[in-house]
Amino acid sequence: RRARALAAALIRHGVADAPVVLLYHSGIDFLIGFFACLYAGAPAVPANVPRNHRRFDRLRLILTDAGSRAVLTTDDVV
């Protein structure tokens, strides 16, 4: 249910046709985001949560290369 609700939100916000970056620690939230992308028809782009400045630069490159218009994550990652 959570994945379908999230998929509906992606569609409502008009981002289902663009890649969506999944910025989660491993666990159930990642799976919910991944399945939400599948339900919405959006390509999922998994990315590691940055832990330092160097990895933040890598995330920036992933966001640019993927051409994503949305990032799914949790409050603790933000």
N, C-alpha and C positions, 0 to 999 in steps of 0.2 A: 504493500500500500504506500509506503513512504517513497519508494522509487517511482511509482506511477504519479504520485502527487508532485514530486520534483520534476518529472518529465512534463507534466501539465504546466508547471511554472515556466520551464524553459520555452515551451511552445507559446505561452501567453506573452512572454517577454520578447518573442521574435528571434531567439538565438538558436533554435533547433536546427537550422540549416548550416550553421557554422561550427567549427571545432570548439569544444569546451574543455578547458584545462581542469583536471582533477588534482587539486592540491590538498591531499589528505595524508595523515599518518596511516599506516596499514591498519585495516580493521573494517568493521561493519559500515562505517560512514563512506569509505571508499567504494565498497560494493554497491551501496545504495546509489551513489553518484554515477557509477559505471552503468548500472542497469537503467537508471534514469536517462542517460544518454542513448542507450539502445532503444528504449521505448520512444524517445523523442526523435530518433533518427539522426542524432548529432554525433559526429566523430568525437570519441573520447581521447584526450591527450593526457595520460598520467604524468605527473611531475613530482619530484622529491621536494619535501618541505625544506627550504634553505635553513642552514644552521649558522652560516657565517656570510660575510660579504662576498666571497668568491662564488659561493653557491647561489647567492641572490643574483649575481650577474648571469649565471647559467639559466636561472629561471626567467630572467628578462629576455634572454635569447630564445628560449622555448616559446614564450608568449608571442614574440615577434614572428618567429618562423611558422608557428602554427596558424597565425592569423585568427586567433580566437577573439570572440567578443564577450566571452563569459568565463568566469573562474568559479568552480564549486569548491568550497572549503568549509571548515568549522570555525566557530568563534575563537577557540584556543589557538588556531593557526594564524588568524588575522592578527 
